[in-house]
Amino acid sequence: MISTILEGKVFKFGDNISTDLIIPGRYAHLRSNLPELALHVMEDADPSFAANVKQGDFIVAGKDFGLGSSREHAPLVIKMAGVNAILAKSVARIFFRNAINQGLPVLICDTDNIDATVSLKVNLAEGMITDLSNGNQLTFRKLPQVMLDILSEGGLISYIKKYGDFKL
């Protein structure tokens, strides 16, 4: 289950973070051991990420986050590592849907002015991000209600178990 108010520290990345950077190919054999795979998440983009990320933190990135091959494990291990949400200028479509289906919010916004040293408060329902160090706010493209409902249930499987195919 996910709250509509999220707070955490920022881990900042640049553009073109591919699924190969999220889950390095040399760890593909760990797909059946997701907790172990999560220990290597983002390792090729930032070798210290998995050791330093805490429950509730955020990944903030530039353009084209999640591009590349469709690895549904990529958003799942990001979530398992403790990440609350991903904020990016743009995201690969299949990564976006995989993330929502796994219960991981992906928010599209201008990330240029989000510093790597800050903590954020994100209001999913209002589409608002607040920098807790200075109070600056920015908006993001709000998610459709059905996606918020899927996120609130922890992902698509939990949502379908509770509501059937779709709650309209």
C-alpha positions in Angstrom: 0.0 0.0 0.0 1.2 3.5 -0.7 0.2 6.8 0.9 -0.7 9.8 -1.2 2.0 11.8 0.8 5.6 10.6 0.3 8.7 12.0 1.9 12.3 11.1 1.4 15.8 11.9 0.3 16.8 12.5 -3.3 19.2 10.3 -5.3 19.9 12.2 -8.6 20.7 10.7 -11.9 21.1 12.1 -15.4 19.5 11.3 -18.7 19.2 7.9 -20.4 19.1 5.6 -17.4 18.4 2.3 -19.2 17.1 -0.9 -17.7 20.6 -2.2 -18.2 21.9 0.4 -15.8 19.0 -0.3 -13.4 19.7 -4.1 -13.5 23.1 -4.8 -14.8 23.0 -7.8 -17.2 25.7 -9.7 -15.3 23.0 -10.2 -12.6 20.3 -11.5 -14.9 20.8 -14.9 -13.2 19.3 -13.4 -10.0 15.8 -12.8 -11.5 14.5 -15.7 -9.4 16.1 -14.1 -6.3 14.8 -10.6 -6.3 16.0 -9.6 -2.8 19.5 -10.4 -3.9 19.0 -8.6 -7.2 17.8 -5.5 -5.3 21.2 -5.3 -3.7 22.7 -4.5 -7.1 20.0 -2.0 -8.3 21.5 1.0 -10.1 25.0 -0.4 -9.5 26.3 0.7 -12.9 24.9 4.2 -12.6 26.0 4.7 -9.0 27.9 1.9 -7.3 26.9 3.2 -3.8 23.2 3.6 -4.5 22.0 0.2 -3.1 24.0 0.6 0.1 22.8 4.1 0.8 19.2 4.2 -0.3 16.7 4.1 2.6 13.0 3.2 2.7 11.1 6.2 1.3 13.8 7.8 -0.8 13.4 9.1 -4.3 15.2 8.6 -7.6 15.3 11.9 -9.5 16.4 11.7 -13.2 16.5 13.5 -16.5 15.1 12.3 -19.8 14.4 8.8 -20.9 14.5 7.0 -17.6 13.9 3.2 -18.0 14.7 3.1 -21.7 15.9 -0.2 -23.3 14.7 -3.7 -22.9 11.4 -4.3 -21.1 12.6 -5.8 -17.8 9.6 -5.8 -15.5 12.0 -6.6 -12.7 13.6 -3.2 -13.1 10.9 -1.2 -11.3 10.3 -4.0 -8.9 13.8 -4.1 -7.6 13.9 -0.3 -7.4 10.8 -0.5 -5.1 12.3 -3.4 -3.1 15.4 -1.3 -2.5 13.1 1.2 -0.7 12.5 3.9 -3.4 9.2 5.7 -2.8 8.9 7.1 -6.3 10.8 8.1 -9.5 10.7 11.7 -10.7 11.9 12.2 -14.2 11.6 14.5 -17.2 10.5 11.6 -19.3 10.2 7.9 -18.9 10.0 4.9 -21.3 6.4 4.0 -21.8 6.8 0.3 -20.9 8.9 1.1 -17.9 6.2 3.6 -16.7 3.5 0.9 -17.0 5.6 -1.8 -15.4 6.4 0.6 -12.5 2.7 1.4 -11.9 1.8 -2.3 -12.1 4.4 -3.0 -9.5 3.1 -0.2 -7.2 5.9 2.3 -7.8 4.9 5.8 -8.7 6.6 7.5 -11.7 6.1 11.2 -11.9 6.9 13.3 -14.9 8.2 16.8 -14.1 11.0 19.2 -14.6 13.8 17.8 -12.4 16.5 20.4 -13.3 16.0 22.3 -10.0 15.8 19.4 -7.7 19.2 19.1 -5.9 20.7 15.8 -5.0 21.2 16.9 -1.4 17.6 17.6 -0.5 14.6 15.8 0.9 11.2 16.1 -0.8 7.6 15.8 0.1 5.4 14.6 -2.7 1.6 14.8 -2.7 0.4 12.3 -5.3 -3.2 13.4 -5.1 -2.5 17.1 -5.7 0.4 16.7 -8.1 2.7 18.8 -5.9 6.4 18.4 -5.0 7.9 20.4 -2.1 11.6 20.8 -1.5 11.8 20.5 2.3 15.0 22.5 2.6 13.6 25.7 1.2 9.8 25.2 0.6 10.1 25.6 -3.1 7.3 23.8 -5.0 6.8 22.3 -8.4 4.0 20.4 -10.0 3.9 17.2 -11.9 1.5 15.7 -14.4 -1.1 14.1 -12.1 -1.7 10.4 -12.5 -5.2 9.3 -13.5 -7.4 8.1 -10.7 -7.2 4.4 -11.8 -3.4 4.6 -11.5 -3.6 6.1 -8.0 -6.0 3.3 -7.1 -3.6 0.7 -8.4 -0.7 2.4 -6.4 -2.9 2.6 -3.3 -3.4 -1.2 -3.4 0.4 -1.8 -3.9 0.2 -2.8 -7.5 -1.9 -4.2 -10.3 -2.1 -7.8 -8.9 -3.4 -6.6 -5.5 -5.8 -4.2 -7.3 -7.3 -7.0 -9.4 -7.6 -9.4 -6.5 -9.6 -6.7 -4.7 -11.7 -5.2 -7.5 -11.6 -7.7 -10.4 -10.4 -6.6 -13.8 -11.3 -2.9 -13.4 -13.2 -0.8 -10.9 -14.9 1.9 -13.0 
